[in-house]
Amino acid sequence: MQIYVKEWPNRAATLYTEAGEELWTFPSLESALALYVDWSFALGERPDCGDICSLHALTGGQAAV
């Protein structure tokens, strides 16, 4: 399953499915990414580290996974 994240001006972050369904909004990008990693492992999948690293770079290194 593809998961997308949007960071808002107030620094909150929302996870979305590839169909555009909102899954959950978190108080920070870090907490959203942490859940994404946990969720991926719970589903027996490996999180896409390339996407996480790209997102980390786009946010100026603010996200810690």
C-alpha positions as CSV (number, residue, x, y, z in Angstrom):
1,M,0.0,0.0,0.0
2,Q,1.3,3.4,-0.9
3,I,1.1,6.0,1.9
4,Y,1.5,9.7,1.4
5,V,2.1,12.4,3.9
6,K,1.3,16.1,3.8
7,E,2.9,18.5,6.3
8,W,0.7,21.5,7.2
9,P,1.9,25.1,7.9
10,N,1.3,24.4,11.7
11,R,3.8,21.5,11.4
12,A,1.0,18.8,11.8
13,A,1.2,16.0,9.2
14,T,-1.6,13.9,7.6
15,L,-1.2,10.4,6.2
16,Y,-3.2,9.6,3.1
17,T,-3.7,6.4,1.0
18,E,-3.0,6.3,-2.7
19,A,-6.7,6.8,-3.3
20,G,-6.6,10.1,-1.4
21,E,-8.3,8.8,1.8
22,E,-7.2,10.6,4.9
23,L,-5.9,8.1,7.5
24,W,-4.9,10.2,10.4
25,T,-3.5,13.6,11.3
26,F,-0.5,13.8,13.7
27,P,0.9,16.7,15.7
28,S,4.3,16.4,13.8
29,L,5.9,14.9,10.8
30,E,8.1,12.8,13.1
31,S,5.1,11.1,14.7
32,A,3.4,10.4,11.3
33,L,6.6,8.8,10.0
34,A,7.1,6.7,13.1
35,L,3.6,5.3,12.8
36,Y,4.1,4.6,9.0
37,V,7.2,2.6,9.9
38,D,5.4,0.7,12.7
39,W,2.4,0.1,10.5
40,S,4.5,-1.2,7.6
41,F,6.2,-3.8,9.9
42,A,2.9,-4.8,11.4
43,L,1.6,-5.5,7.9
44,G,4.7,-7.6,7.2
45,E,6.0,-5.1,4.7
46,R,9.3,-3.2,4.8
47,P,8.8,0.5,4.8
48,D,10.1,2.3,1.7
49,C,13.3,3.8,3.1
50,G,13.9,5.7,-0.1
51,D,10.7,7.6,0.3
52,I,11.3,8.2,4.0
53,C,14.8,9.5,3.3
54,S,13.5,11.7,0.4
55,L,10.9,13.1,2.7
56,H,13.5,13.7,5.4
57,A,15.7,15.6,2.9
58,L,12.7,17.7,1.6
59,T,11.8,18.7,5.2
60,G,15.3,20.0,5.9
61,G,16.3,17.1,8.1
62,Q,13.4,17.8,10.5
63,A,12.0,14.2,10.4
64,A,13.8,11.6,12.5
65,V,12.9,8.0,11.7
